[in-house]
Amino acid sequence: MRESPKPCFYAAVLVFETSSDAPGYKPLYSEEIMLIEATSEEQASASAKACAKGQETSYQNEYCETIQVRFKSLVDVQLMQFEPSHGATVYCRHFHSYPAYEAFELLASQ
C-alpha cells in the first residue's frame, strides 16, 4: 500500500484589490503572505486561491459607499523548508534594482 504524502507548509503570496463606488476612489492593492498546509505545490496553489476567494467581501462604509475587497492574483507559492517558528523567514523574493523596489515599496525608504 502506498503512503499518502506528508503535508508540508507553503507560503502563498496573494494580491487583493480594494475598490469603491465613491467618486475619485483609487483602487488600493495589498500583498498578503498566507501559510498553506498541503501535500503538493499544486494543492497549495488551489487551496490558497480558495482561501483568498473566501476572503472576498463587500460592505458599506460610514459614508454609505460600497467597498469591495477582491482576490486579484496568486503571485507565488514556495515550499517552506522548515517548521514555522519564531523568527523564521516565511517568504523571500529577490530583485536586481533596489531603487525600483523603493519606488514600489514606500516603507523601504523610511
PDB file as gemmi writes it, atoms N, CA and C in Angstrom:
CRYST1    1.000    1.000    1.000  90.00  90.00  90.00 P 1                      
ATOM      1  N   MET A   1       0.844  -1.184   0.000  1.00  0.00           N  
ATOM      2  CA  MET A   1       0.000   0.000   0.000  1.00  0.00           C  
ATOM      3  C   MET A   1       0.887   1.245   0.000  1.00  0.00           C  
ATOM      4  N   ARG A   2       0.546   2.183  -0.853  1.00  0.00           N  
ATOM      5  CA  ARG A   2       1.296   3.441  -0.934  1.00  0.00           C  
ATOM      6  C   ARG A   2       0.857   4.401   0.155  1.00  0.00           C  
ATOM      7  N   GLU A   3       1.844   5.017   0.794  1.00  0.00           N  
ATOM      8  CA  GLU A   3       1.526   6.021   1.816  1.00  0.00           C  
ATOM      9  C   GLU A   3       1.164   7.343   1.163  1.00  0.00           C  
ATOM     10  N   SER A   4       0.264   8.056   1.799  1.00  0.00           N  
ATOM     11  CA  SER A   4      -0.075   9.402   1.329  1.00  0.00           C  
ATOM     12  C   SER A   4       1.090  10.330   1.627  1.00  0.00           C  
ATOM     13  N   PRO A   5       1.354  11.290   0.730  1.00  0.00           N  
ATOM     14  CA  PRO A   5       2.434  12.249   1.006  1.00  0.00           C  
ATOM     15  C   PRO A   5       2.141  13.026   2.289  1.00  0.00           C  
ATOM     16  N   LYS A   6       3.206  13.298   3.028  1.00  0.00           N  
ATOM     17  CA  LYS A   6       3.064  14.063   4.272  1.00  0.00           C  
ATOM     18  C   LYS A   6       2.804  15.528   3.933  1.00  0.00           C  
ATOM     19  N   PRO A   7       1.803  16.145   4.571  1.00  0.00           N  
ATOM     20  CA  PRO A   7       1.555  17.578   4.317  1.00  0.00           C  
ATOM     21  C   PRO A   7       2.739  18.436   4.770  1.00  0.00           C  
ATOM     22  N   CYS A   8       2.999  19.472   4.008  1.00  0.00           N  
ATOM     23  CA  CYS A   8       4.046  20.449   4.311  1.00  0.00           C  
ATOM     24  C   CYS A   8       3.412  21.837   4.296  1.00  0.00           C  
ATOM     25  N   PHE A   9       4.144  22.801   4.832  1.00  0.00           N  
ATOM     26  CA  PHE A   9       3.671  24.178   4.770  1.00  0.00           C  
ATOM     27  C   PHE A   9       4.265  24.880   3.556  1.00  0.00           C  
ATOM     28  N   TYR A  10       3.433  25.685   2.920  1.00  0.00           N  
ATOM     29  CA  TYR A  10       3.822  26.512   1.789  1.00  0.00           C  
ATOM     30  C   TYR A  10       3.496  27.963   2.135  1.00  0.00           C  
ATOM     31  N   ALA A  11       4.282  28.883   1.596  1.00  0.00           N  
ATOM     32  CA  ALA A  11       3.979  30.313   1.708  1.00  0.00           C  
ATOM     33  C   ALA A  11       3.389  30.741   0.370  1.00  0.00           C  
ATOM     34  N   ALA A  12       2.169  31.251   0.411  1.00  0.00           N  
ATOM     35  CA  ALA A  12       1.489  31.709  -0.800  1.00  0.00           C  
ATOM     36  C   ALA A  12       1.410  33.231  -0.772  1.00  0.00           C  
ATOM     37  N   VAL A  13       1.835  33.864  -1.856  1.00  0.00           N  
ATOM     38  CA  VAL A  13       1.794  35.318  -1.967  1.00  0.00           C  
ATOM     39  C   VAL A  13       0.569  35.684  -2.799  1.00  0.00           C  
ATOM     40  N   LEU A  14      -0.342  36.422  -2.178  1.00  0.00           N  
ATOM     41  CA  LEU A  14      -1.618  36.782  -2.795  1.00  0.00           C  
ATOM     42  C   LEU A  14      -1.745  38.292  -2.904  1.00  0.00           C  
ATOM     43  N   VAL A  15      -2.411  38.748  -3.946  1.00  0.00           N  
ATOM     44  CA  VAL A  15      -2.685  40.180  -4.108  1.00  0.00           C  
ATOM     45  C   VAL A  15      -4.195  40.376  -4.111  1.00  0.00           C  
ATOM     46  N   PHE A  16      -4.629  41.366  -3.325  1.00  0.00           N  
ATOM     47  CA  PHE A  16      -6.040  41.737  -3.239  1.00  0.00           C  
ATOM     48  C   PHE A  16      -6.210  43.175  -3.724  1.00  0.00           C  
ATOM     49  N   GLU A  17      -7.394  43.475  -4.227  1.00  0.00           N  
ATOM     50  CA  GLU A  17      -7.730  44.829  -4.671  1.00  0.00           C  
ATOM     51  C   GLU A  17      -8.934  45.316  -3.872  1.00  0.00           C  
ATOM     52  N   THR A  18      -8.803  46.498  -3.293  1.00  0.00           N  
ATOM     53  CA  THR A  18      -9.925  47.144  -2.614  1.00  0.00           C  
ATOM     54  C   THR A  18     -10.388  48.286  -3.496  1.00  0.00           C  
ATOM     55  N   SER A  19     -11.679  48.286  -3.814  1.00  0.00           N  
ATOM     56  CA  SER A  19     -12.234  49.326  -4.683  1.00  0.00           C  
ATOM     57  C   SER A  19     -13.520  49.859  -4.066  1.00  0.00           C  
ATOM     58  N   SER A  20     -14.020  50.941  -4.650  1.00  0.00           N  
ATOM     59  CA  SER A  20     -15.224  51.580  -4.134  1.00  0.00           C  
ATOM     60  C   SER A  20     -15.967  52.268  -5.267  1.00  0.00           C  
ATOM     61  N   ASP A  21     -17.272  52.452  -5.043  1.00  0.00           N  
ATOM     62  CA  ASP A  21     -18.076  53.216  -5.999  1.00  0.00           C  
ATOM     63  C   ASP A  21     -18.012  54.716  -5.697  1.00  0.00           C  
ATOM     64  N   ALA A  22     -17.215  55.097  -4.711  1.00  0.00           N  
ATOM     65  CA  ALA A  22     -17.085  56.508  -4.337  1.00  0.00           C  
ATOM     66  C   ALA A  22     -16.397  57.287  -5.458  1.00  0.00           C  
ATOM     67  N   PRO A  23     -16.871  58.492  -5.741  1.00  0.00           N  
ATOM     68  CA  PRO A  23     -16.237  59.305  -6.787  1.00  0.00           C  
ATOM     69  C   PRO A  23     -14.758  59.554  -6.468  1.00  0.00           C  
ATOM     70  N   GLY A  24     -13.905  59.346  -7.455  1.00  0.00           N  
ATOM     71  CA  GLY A  24     -12.484  59.618  -7.303  1.00  0.00           C  
ATOM     72  C   GLY A  24     -11.695  58.580  -6.523  1.00  0.00           C  
ATOM     73  N   TYR A  25     -12.341  57.499  -6.105  1.00  0.00           N  
ATOM     74  CA  TYR A  25     -11.632  56.483  -5.322  1.00  0.00           C  
ATOM     75  C   TYR A  25     -10.608  55.767  -6.192  1.00  0.00           C  
ATOM     76  N   LYS A  26      -9.378  55.684  -5.725  1.00  0.00           N  
ATOM     77  CA  LYS A  26      -8.328  54.950  -6.431  1.00  0.00           C  
ATOM     78  C   LYS A  26      -8.203  53.572  -5.793  1.00  0.00           C  
ATOM     79  N   PRO A  27      -8.158  52.523  -6.597  1.00  0.00           N  
ATOM     80  CA  PRO A  27      -8.025  51.179  -6.021  1.00  0.00           C  
ATOM     81  C   PRO A  27      -6.780  51.077  -5.140  1.00  0.00           C  
ATOM     82  N   LEU A  28      -6.908  50.298  -4.082  1.00  0.00           N  
ATOM     83  CA  LEU A  28      -5.810  50.030  -3.159  1.00  0.00           C  
ATOM     84  C   LEU A  28      -5.488  48.543  -3.272  1.00  0.00           C  
ATOM     85  N   TYR A  29      -4.217  48.219  -3.425  1.00  0.00           N  
ATOM     86  CA  TYR A  29      -3.800  46.827  -3.569  1.00  0.00           C  
ATOM     87  C   TYR A  29      -3.025  46.407  -2.331  1.00  0.00           C  
ATOM     88  N   SER A  30      -3.214  45.167  -1.921  1.00  0.00           N  
ATOM     89  CA  SER A  30      -2.472  44.644  -0.777  1.00  0.00           C  
ATOM     90  C   SER A  30      -1.865  43.294  -1.139  1.00  0.00           C  
ATOM     91  N   GLU A  31      -0.682  43.063  -0.611  1.00  0.00           N  
ATOM     92  CA  GLU A  31       0.008  41.790  -0.793  1.00  0.00           C  
ATOM     93  C   GLU A  31      -0.051  41.064   0.540  1.00  0.00           C  
ATOM     94  N   GLU A  32      -0.460  39.806   0.502  1.00  0.00           N  
ATOM     95  CA  GLU A  32      -0.622  39.020   1.718  1.00  0.00           C  
ATOM     96  C   GLU A  32       0.155  37.723   1.569  1.00  0.00           C  
ATOM     97  N   ILE A  33       0.848  37.316   2.609  1.00  0.00           N  
ATOM     98  CA  ILE A  33       1.554  36.042   2.604  1.00  0.00           C  
ATOM     99  C   ILE A  33       0.802  35.112   3.542  1.00  0.00           C  
ATOM    100  N   MET A  34       0.279  34.042   2.967  1.00  0.00           N  
ATOM    101  CA  MET A  34      -0.586  33.115   3.691  1.00  0.00           C  
ATOM    102  C   MET A  34       0.117  31.764   3.828  1.00  0.00           C  
ATOM    103  N   LEU A  35       0.058  31.167   5.016  1.00  0.00           N  
ATOM    104  CA  LEU A  35       0.580  29.817   5.209  1.00  0.00           C  
ATOM    105  C   LEU A  35      -0.481  28.815   4.778  1.00  0.00           C  
ATOM    106  N   ILE A  36      -0.071  27.849   3.965  1.00  0.00           N  
ATOM    107  CA  ILE A  36      -0.973  26.828   3.451  1.00  0.00           C  
ATOM    108  C   ILE A  36      -0.361  25.465   3.753  1.00  0.00           C  
ATOM    109  N   GLU A  37      -1.161  24.560   4.302  1.00  0.00           N  
ATOM    110  CA  GLU A  37      -0.703  23.191   4.527  1.00  0.00           C  
ATOM    111  C   GLU A  37      -1.243  22.326   3.395  1.00  0.00           C  
ATOM    112  N   ALA A  38      -0.332  21.654   2.680  1.00  0.00           N  
ATOM    113  CA  ALA A  38      -0.738  20.861   1.520  1.00  0.00           C  
ATOM    114  C   ALA A  38       0.295  19.767   1.258  1.00  0.00           C  
ATOM    115  N   THR A  39      -0.086  18.822   0.413  1.00  0.00           N  
ATOM    116  CA  THR A  39       0.818  17.717   0.081  1.00  0.00           C  
ATOM    117  C   THR A  39       1.575  17.947  -1.226  1.00  0.00           C  
ATOM    118  N   SER A  40       1.257  19.014  -1.946  1.00  0.00           N  
ATOM    119  CA  SER A  40       1.963  19.334  -3.190  1.00  0.00           C  
ATOM    120  C   SER A  40       1.829  20.823  -3.482  1.00  0.00           C  
ATOM    121  N   GLU A  41       2.677  21.319  -4.366  1.00  0.00           N  
ATOM    122  CA  GLU A  41       2.591  22.727  -4.754  1.00  0.00           C  
ATOM    123  C   GLU A  41       1.270  23.013  -5.465  1.00  0.00           C  
ATOM    124  N   GLU A  42       0.821  22.067  -6.275  1.00  0.00           N  
ATOM    125  CA  GLU A  42      -0.450  22.242  -6.989  1.00  0.00           C  
ATOM    126  C   GLU A  42      -1.611  22.340  -6.005  1.00  0.00           C  
ATOM    127  N   GLN A  43      -1.605  21.463  -4.994  1.00  0.00           N  
ATOM    128  CA  GLN A  43      -2.656  21.507  -3.977  1.00  0.00           C  
ATOM    129  C   GLN A  43      -2.570  22.807  -3.177  1.00  0.00           C  
ATOM    130  N   ALA A  44      -1.351  23.248  -2.875  1.00  0.00           N  
ATOM    131  CA  ALA A  44      -1.166  24.501  -2.136  1.00  0.00           C  
ATOM    132  C   ALA A  44      -1.702  25.680  -2.941  1.00  0.00           C  
ATOM    133  N   SER A  45      -1.438  25.698  -4.241  1.00  0.00           N  
ATOM    134  CA  SER A  45      -1.942  26.778  -5.103  1.00  0.00           C  
ATOM    135  C   SER A  45      -3.464  26.804  -5.111  1.00  0.00           C  
ATOM    136  N   ALA A  46      -4.064  25.639  -5.293  1.00  0.00           N  
ATOM    137  CA  ALA A  46      -5.530  25.558  -5.325  1.00  0.00           C  
ATOM    138  C   ALA A  46      -6.129  25.973  -3.986  1.00  0.00           C  
ATOM    139  N   SER A  47      -5.514  25.531  -2.903  1.00  0.00           N  
ATOM    140  CA  SER A  47      -6.010  25.873  -1.568  1.00  0.00           C  
ATOM    141  C   SER A  47      -5.860  27.365  -1.282  1.00  0.00           C  
ATOM    142  N   ALA A  48      -4.728  27.945  -1.688  1.00  0.00           N  
ATOM    143  CA  ALA A  48      -4.504  29.383  -1.484  1.00  0.00           C  
ATOM    144  C   ALA A  48      -5.544  30.201  -2.240  1.00  0.00           C  
ATOM    145  N   LYS A  49      -5.818  29.808  -3.487  1.00  0.00           N  
ATOM    146  CA  LYS A  49      -6.829  30.518  -4.278  1.00  0.00           C  
ATOM    147  C   LYS A  49      -8.205  30.404  -3.635  1.00  0.00           C  
ATOM    148  N   ALA A  50      -8.545  29.216  -3.138  1.00  0.00           N  
ATOM    149  CA  ALA A  50      -9.846  29.025  -2.488  1.00  0.00           C  
ATOM    150  C   ALA A  50      -9.949  29.867  -1.216  1.00  0.00           C  
ATOM    151  N   CYS A  51      -8.880  29.890  -0.418  1.00  0.00           N  
ATOM    152  CA  CYS A  51      -8.885  30.714   0.801  1.00  0.00           C  
ATOM    153  C   CYS A  51      -9.014  32.191   0.451  1.00  0.00           C  
ATOM    154  N   ALA A  52      -8.291  32.623  -0.573  1.00  0.00           N  
ATOM    155  CA  ALA A  52      -8.334  34.032  -0.988  1.00  0.00           C  
ATOM    156  C   ALA A  52      -9.726  34.408  -1.473  1.00  0.00           C  
ATOM    157  N   LYS A  53     -10.343  33.542  -2.264  1.00  0.00           N  
ATOM    158  CA  LYS A  53     -11.710  33.810  -2.740  1.00  0.00           C  
ATOM    159  C   LYS A  53     -12.669  33.911  -1.554  1.00  0.00           C  
ATOM    160  N   GLY A  54     -12.422  33.095  -0.524  1.00  0.00           N  
ATOM    161  CA  GLY A  54     -13.256  33.122   0.678  1.00  0.00           C  
ATOM    162  C   GLY A  54     -13.117  34.399   1.478  1.00  0.00           C  
ATOM    163  N   GLN A  55     -12.036  35.142   1.270  1.00  0.00           N  
ATOM    164  CA  GLN A  55     -11.828  36.410   1.972  1.00  0.00           C  
ATOM    165  C   GLN A  55     -12.448  37.595   1.244  1.00  0.00           C  
ATOM    166  N   GLU A  56     -12.914  37.386   0.027  1.00  0.00           N  
ATOM    167  CA  GLU A  56     -13.544  38.487  -0.702  1.00  0.00           C  
ATOM    168  C   GLU A  56     -14.777  38.961   0.065  1.00  0.00           C  
ATOM    169  N   THR A  57     -14.988  40.265   0.041  1.00  0.00           N  
ATOM    170  CA  THR A  57     -16.119  40.828   0.776  1.00  0.00           C  
ATOM    171  C   THR A  57     -16.557  42.143   0.150  1.00  0.00           C  
ATOM    172  N   SER A  58     -17.706  42.581   0.561  1.00  0.00           N  
ATOM    173  CA  SER A  58     -18.253  43.865   0.133  1.00  0.00           C  
ATOM    174  C   SER A  58     -19.029  44.423   1.321  1.00  0.00           C  
ATOM    175  N   TYR A  59     -18.869  45.707   1.584  1.00  0.00           N  
ATOM    176  CA  TYR A  59     -19.573  46.316   2.716  1.00  0.00           C  
ATOM    177  C   TYR A  59     -19.773  47.803   2.462  1.00  0.00           C  
ATOM    178  N   GLN A  60     -20.630  48.409   3.266  1.00  0.00           N  
ATOM    179  CA  GLN A  60     -20.880  49.851   3.196  1.00  0.00           C  
ATOM    180  C   GLN A  60     -20.078  50.521   4.305  1.00  0.00           C  
ATOM    181  N   ASN A  61     -19.325  51.567   3.944  1.00  0.00           N  
ATOM    182  CA  ASN A  61     -18.589  52.307   4.963  1.00  0.00           C  
ATOM    183  C   ASN A  61     -19.506  53.351   5.611  1.00  0.00           C  
ATOM    184  N   GLU A  62     -18.937  54.166   6.489  1.00  0.00           N  
ATOM    185  CA  GLU A  62     -19.745  55.150   7.231  1.00  0.00           C  
ATOM    186  C   GLU A  62     -20.344  56.231   6.342  1.00  0.00           C  
ATOM    187  N   TYR A  63     -19.867  56.343   5.087  1.00  0.00           N  
ATOM    188  CA  TYR A  63     -20.404  57.339   4.147  1.00  0.00           C  
ATOM    189  C   TYR A  63     -21.377  56.711   3.153  1.00  0.00           C  
ATOM    190  N   CYS A  64     -21.794  55.482   3.448  1.00  0.00           N  
ATOM    191  CA  CYS A  64     -22.712  54.713   2.589  1.00  0.00           C  
ATOM    192  C   CYS A  64     -22.123  54.419   1.213  1.00  0.00           C  
ATOM    193  N   GLU A  65     -20.803  54.357   1.135  1.00  0.00           N  
ATOM    194  CA  GLU A  65     -20.122  53.974  -0.099  1.00  0.00           C  
ATOM    195  C   GLU A  65     -19.831  52.475  -0.029  1.00  0.00           C  
ATOM    196  N   THR A  66     -19.972  51.804  -1.143  1.00  0.00           N  
ATOM    197  CA  THR A  66     -19.700  50.373  -1.184  1.00  0.00           C  
ATOM    198  C   THR A  66     -18.206  50.136  -1.362  1.00  0.00           C  
ATOM    199  N   ILE A  67     -17.644  49.352  -0.462  1.00  0.00           N  
ATOM    200  CA  ILE A  67     -16.235  48.966  -0.514  1.00  0.00           C  
ATOM    201  C   ILE A  67     -16.195  47.483  -0.867  1.00  0.00           C  
ATOM    202  N   GLN A  68     -15.384  47.146  -1.864  1.00  0.00           N  
ATOM    203  CA  GLN A  68     -15.242  45.753  -2.280  1.00  0.00           C  
ATOM    204  C   GLN A  68     -13.783  45.329  -2.148  1.00  0.00           C  
ATOM    205  N   VAL A  69     -13.578  44.161  -1.564  1.00  0.00           N  
ATOM    206  CA  VAL A  69     -12.252  43.560  -1.487  1.00  0.00           C  
ATOM    207  C   VAL A  69     -12.306  42.296  -2.333  1.00  0.00           C  
ATOM    208  N   ARG A  70     -11.458  42.237  -3.356  1.00  0.00           N  
ATOM    209  CA  ARG A  70     -11.460  41.123  -4.302  1.00  0.00           C  
ATOM    210  C   ARG A  70     -10.061  40.531  -4.438  1.00  0.00           C  
ATOM    211  N   PHE A  71     -10.020  39.207  -4.540  1.00  0.00           N  
ATOM    212  CA  PHE A  71      -8.776  38.497  -4.821  1.00  0.00           C  
ATOM    213  C   PHE A  71      -8.357  38.821  -6.244  1.00  0.00           C  
ATOM    214  N   LYS A  72      -7.134  39.283  -6.412  1.00  0.00           N  
ATOM    215  CA  LYS A  72      -6.631  39.694  -7.728  1.00  0.00           C  
ATOM    216  C   LYS A  72      -5.759  38.603  -8.364  1.00  0.00           C  
ATOM    217  N   SER A  73      -4.763  38.098  -7.604  1.00  0.00           N  
ATOM    218  CA  SER A  73      -3.896  37.075  -8.193  1.00  0.00           C  
ATOM    219  C   SER A  73      -3.081  36.324  -7.144  1.00  0.00           C  
ATOM    220  N   LEU A  74      -2.708  35.120  -7.526  1.00  0.00           N  
ATOM    221  CA  LEU A  74      -1.745  34.330  -6.768  1.00  0.00           C  
ATOM    222  C   LEU A  74      -0.398  34.574  -7.438  1.00  0.00           C  
ATOM    223  N   VAL A  75       0.519  35.212  -6.727  1.00  0.00           N  
ATOM    224  CA  VAL A  75       1.803  35.614  -7.299  1.00  0.00           C  
ATOM    225  C   VAL A  75       2.823  34.485  -7.241  1.00  0.00           C  
ATOM    226  N   ASP A  76       2.856  33.774  -6.121  1.00  0.00           N  
ATOM    227  CA  ASP A  76       3.889  32.757  -5.934  1.00  0.00           C  
ATOM    228  C   ASP A  76       3.469  31.793  -4.840  1.00  0.00           C  
ATOM    229  N   VAL A  77       4.000  30.577  -4.915  1.00  0.00           N  
ATOM    230  CA  VAL A  77       3.854  29.576  -3.856  1.00  0.00           C  
ATOM    231  C   VAL A  77       5.227  28.960  -3.654  1.00  0.00           C  
ATOM    232  N   GLN A  78       5.708  28.966  -2.409  1.00  0.00           N  
ATOM    233  CA  GLN A  78       7.022  28.388  -2.105  1.00  0.00           C  
ATOM    234  C   GLN A  78       6.896  27.405  -0.960  1.00  0.00           C  
ATOM    235  N   LEU A  79       7.546  26.261  -1.125  1.00  0.00           N  
ATOM    236  CA  LEU A  79       7.612  25.266  -0.064  1.00  0.00           C  
ATOM    237  C   LEU A  79       8.483  25.812   1.061  1.00  0.00           C  
ATOM    238  N   MET A  80       7.979  25.738   2.273  1.00  0.00           N  
ATOM    239  CA  MET A  80       8.782  26.137   3.429  1.00  0.00           C  
ATOM    240  C   MET A  80       9.636  24.936   3.813  1.00  0.00           C  
ATOM    241  N   GLN A  81      10.921  25.134   3.932  1.00  0.00           N  
ATOM    242  CA  GLN A  81      11.860  24.039   4.154  1.00  0.00           C  
ATOM    243  C   GLN A  81      12.029  23.693   5.636  1.00  0.00           C  
ATOM    244  N   PHE A  82      11.155  24.200   6.494  1.00  0.00           N  
ATOM    245  CA  PHE A  82      11.292  24.025   7.937  1.00  0.00           C  
ATOM    246  C   PHE A  82       9.922  24.163   8.576  1.00  0.00           C  
ATOM    247  N   GLU A  83       9.846  23.823   9.833  1.00  0.00           N  
ATOM    248  CA  GLU A  83       8.620  24.049  10.591  1.00  0.00           C  
ATOM    249  C   GLU A  83       8.574  25.518  11.011  1.00  0.00           C  
ATOM    250  N   PRO A  84       7.438  26.167  10.861  1.00  0.00           N  
ATOM    251  CA  PRO A  84       7.332  27.576  11.276  1.00  0.00           C  
ATOM    252  C   PRO A  84       7.666  27.740  12.761  1.00  0.00           C  
ATOM    253  N   SER A  85       8.473  28.744  13.061  1.00  0.00           N  
ATOM    254  CA  SER A  85       8.824  29.051  14.442  1.00  0.00           C  
ATOM    255  C   SER A  85       9.181  30.528  14.537  1.00  0.00           C  
ATOM    256  N   HIS A  86       9.326  31.020  15.744  1.00  0.00           N  
ATOM    257  CA  HIS A  86       9.634  32.429  15.978  1.00  0.00           C  
ATOM    258  C   HIS A  86      10.902  32.832  15.233  1.00  0.00           C  
ATOM    259  N   GLY A  87      10.820  33.917  14.492  1.00  0.00           N  
ATOM    260  CA  GLY A  87      11.976  34.456  13.790  1.00  0.00           C  
ATOM    261  C   GLY A  87      12.286  33.790  12.460  1.00  0.00           C  
ATOM    262  N   ALA A  88      11.490  32.810  12.070  1.00  0.00           N  
ATOM    263  CA  ALA A  88      11.744  32.106  10.807  1.00  0.00           C  
ATOM    264  C   ALA A  88      11.339  32.977   9.618  1.00  0.00           C  
ATOM    265  N   THR A  89      12.091  32.885   8.537  1.00  0.00           N  
ATOM    266  CA  THR A  89      11.740  33.581   7.303  1.00  0.00           C  
ATOM    267  C   THR A  89      10.592  32.832   6.643  1.00  0.00           C  
ATOM    268  N   VAL A  90       9.503  33.523   6.412  1.00  0.00           N  
ATOM    269  CA  VAL A  90       8.319  32.901   5.820  1.00  0.00           C  
ATOM    270  C   VAL A  90       8.368  32.978   4.304  1.00  0.00           C  
ATOM    271  N   TYR A  91       8.890  34.073   3.772  1.00  0.00           N  
ATOM    272  CA  TYR A  91       8.897  34.259   2.326  1.00  0.00           C  
ATOM    273  C   TYR A  91      10.100  35.106   1.957  1.00  0.00           C  
ATOM    274  N   CYS A  92      10.690  34.799   0.825  1.00  0.00           N  
ATOM    275  CA  CYS A  92      11.849  35.550   0.346  1.00  0.00           C  
ATOM    276  C   CYS A  92      11.697  35.774  -1.150  1.00  0.00           C  
ATOM    277  N   ARG A  93      11.919  36.995  -1.595  1.00  0.00           N  
ATOM    278  CA  ARG A  93      11.949  37.255  -3.031  1.00  0.00           C  
ATOM    279  C   ARG A  93      13.201  38.053  -3.337  1.00  0.00           C  
ATOM    280  N   HIS A  94      13.684  37.899  -4.559  1.00  0.00           N  
ATOM    281  CA  HIS A  94      14.934  38.527  -4.973  1.00  0.00           C  
ATOM    282  C   HIS A  94      14.669  39.502  -6.109  1.00  0.00           C  
ATOM    283  N   PHE A  95      15.480  40.552  -6.168  1.00  0.00           N  
ATOM    284  CA  PHE A  95      15.323  41.556  -7.221  1.00  0.00           C  
ATOM    285  C   PHE A  95      16.679  42.182  -7.492  1.00  0.00           C  
ATOM    286  N   HIS A  96      16.818  42.798  -8.661  1.00  0.00           N  
ATOM    287  CA  HIS A  96      18.089  43.387  -9.070  1.00  0.00           C  
ATOM    288  C   HIS A  96      18.185  44.883  -8.806  1.00  0.00           C  
ATOM    289  N   SER A  97      17.076  45.585  -8.782  1.00  0.00           N  
ATOM    290  CA  SER A  97      17.120  47.041  -8.673  1.00  0.00           C  
ATOM    291  C   SER A  97      16.490  47.510  -7.364  1.00  0.00           C  
ATOM    292  N   TYR A  98      17.335  47.907  -6.404  1.00  0.00           N  
ATOM    293  CA  TYR A  98      16.803  48.425  -5.147  1.00  0.00           C  
ATOM    294  C   TYR A  98      16.044  49.737  -5.352  1.00  0.00           C  
ATOM    295  N   PRO A  99      16.508  50.655  -6.215  1.00  0.00           N  
ATOM    296  CA  PRO A  99      15.728  51.877  -6.453  1.00  0.00           C  
ATOM    297  C   PRO A  99      14.314  51.579  -6.982  1.00  0.00           C  
ATOM    298  N   ALA A 100      14.185  50.581  -7.856  1.00  0.00           N  
ATOM    299  CA  ALA A 100      12.856  50.217  -8.357  1.00  0.00           C  
ATOM    300  C   ALA A 100      12.002  49.655  -7.224  1.00  0.00           C  
ATOM    301  N   TYR A 101      12.620  48.880  -6.336  1.00  0.00           N  
ATOM    302  CA  TYR A 101      11.909  48.335  -5.182  1.00  0.00           C  
ATOM    303  C   TYR A 101      11.451  49.465  -4.254  1.00  0.00           C  
ATOM    304  N   GLU A 102      12.345  50.428  -3.996  1.00  0.00           N  
ATOM    305  CA  GLU A 102      11.982  51.569  -3.148  1.00  0.00           C  
ATOM    306  C   GLU A 102      10.828  52.363  -3.743  1.00  0.00           C  
ATOM    307  N   ALA A 103      10.829  52.509  -5.066  1.00  0.00           N  
ATOM    308  CA  ALA A 103       9.747  53.250  -5.728  1.00  0.00           C  
ATOM    309  C   ALA A 103       8.420  52.531  -5.549  1.00  0.00           C  
ATOM    310  N   PHE A 104       8.460  51.205  -5.535  1.00  0.00           N  
ATOM    311  CA  PHE A 104       7.247  50.409  -5.362  1.00  0.00           C  
ATOM    312  C   PHE A 104       6.878  50.282  -3.889  1.00  0.00           C  
ATOM    313  N   GLU A 105       7.850  49.962  -3.063  1.00  0.00           N  
ATOM    314  CA  GLU A 105       7.619  49.691  -1.649  1.00  0.00           C  
ATOM    315  C   GLU A 105       7.966  50.935  -0.835  1.00  0.00           C  
ATOM    316  N   LEU A 106       6.982  51.767  -0.587  1.00  0.00           N  
ATOM    317  CA  LEU A 106       7.209  53.052   0.075  1.00  0.00           C  
ATOM    318  C   LEU A 106       7.827  52.913   1.460  1.00  0.00           C  
ATOM    319  N   LEU A 107       7.515  51.843   2.179  1.00  0.00           N  
ATOM    320  CA  LEU A 107       8.052  51.677   3.531  1.00  0.00           C  
ATOM    321  C   LEU A 107       9.549  51.385   3.531  1.00  0.00           C  
ATOM    322  N   ALA A 108      10.102  50.927   2.416  1.00  0.00           N  
ATOM    323  CA  ALA A 108      11.528  50.609   2.352  1.00  0.00           C  
ATOM    324  C   ALA A 108      12.393  51.853   2.463  1.00  0.00           C  
ATOM    325  N   SER A 109      11.867  52.993   2.084  1.00  0.00           N  
ATOM    326  CA  SER A 109      12.662  54.222   2.101  1.00  0.00           C  
ATOM    327  C   SER A 109      12.567  54.966   3.429  1.00  0.00           C  
ATOM    328  N   GLN A 110      11.891  54.403   4.405  1.00  0.00           N  
ATOM    329  CA  GLN A 110      11.752  55.070   5.711  1.00  0.00           C  
ATOM    330  C   GLN A 110      12.792  54.577   6.688  1.00  0.00           C  
TER     331      GLN A 110                                                      
END                                                                             
